[in-house]
Amino acid sequence: MKKKVGKGHYGYIEQRKKRLLIQGILLMAGIAGFMVLGIVITGSNKNLFTLVAVMTAIPMVMQFVQLFALAKFHSRPADEYEEVRELAGNGLLNTGLVIANKDGPSYDIGYAYVHSTGIYMYCANEKVDTAKTEEYVRNFLRLNSCDAEVTILTDLRVFKKRLQSLSPEDRAEVPDDLLQQEGVLRAISM
């Protein structure tokens, strides 16, 4: 069995989609099993097994809704991730975050680097409204008593140059407020 990949780590989106699919299929099989079992035992579909099957439909639907919402998002290429990870060193680099905006479209943030000078994010979708999405993230940071400058870049070369220009930081030595900012980013992503 594969080790569970946490949110913000490489491969999380693919693993989450697989888990949602498997859970949804298992719940669907459970529904069918309860229905058949109830009809076989009682000879009617009006029984407690049918009630359990109907109640199980809600979690099953939720699994598939989440799966369909994540279907269009994918992890960045492995070689690209390794290059960015090397530039970030042992800093607070997150990958594969999908920022779910209730007022607009959701965007795949390929990389988010939390640094003492601000939060730098890369989004491959050039249609992203950077100003609106930056403000959306800043608002969540403020709600959690954090304050940081948020910058979203849509050009990978510019993002890499930005990482190169930053002084290196070690995850083990960063202040707690940076860890809290990273936690907020992970919390607002799907």
Number of C-alpha atoms within 10 A of each C-alpha: 3 5 6 11 14 13 21 25 15 22 19 19 24 16 16 19 21 13 15 20 18 14 16 21 15 13 20 18 14 17 22 14 15 20 22 17 15 21 16 11 11 12 11 12 16 12 14 13 20 21 15 15 21 13 12 16 16 11 14 21 14 13 20 18 14 15 18 14 13 19 12 8 19 17 19 17 11 11 9 11 16 12 11 20 19 13 19 22 14 14 19 22 22 21 26 26 29 23 20 17 14 8 7 10 11 18 20 24 25 25 28 25 22 27 26 15 11 15 23 19 23 22 23 16 14 10 9 17 13 16 11 11 21 16 14 17 21 21 14 17 22 13 11 13 11 15 16 18 16 21 20 20 21 18 13 17 11 12 22 16 11 13 20 14 10 13 10 14 16 12 16 10 9 15 10 9 14 20 16 16 25 21 15 18 23 20 14 15 18 17
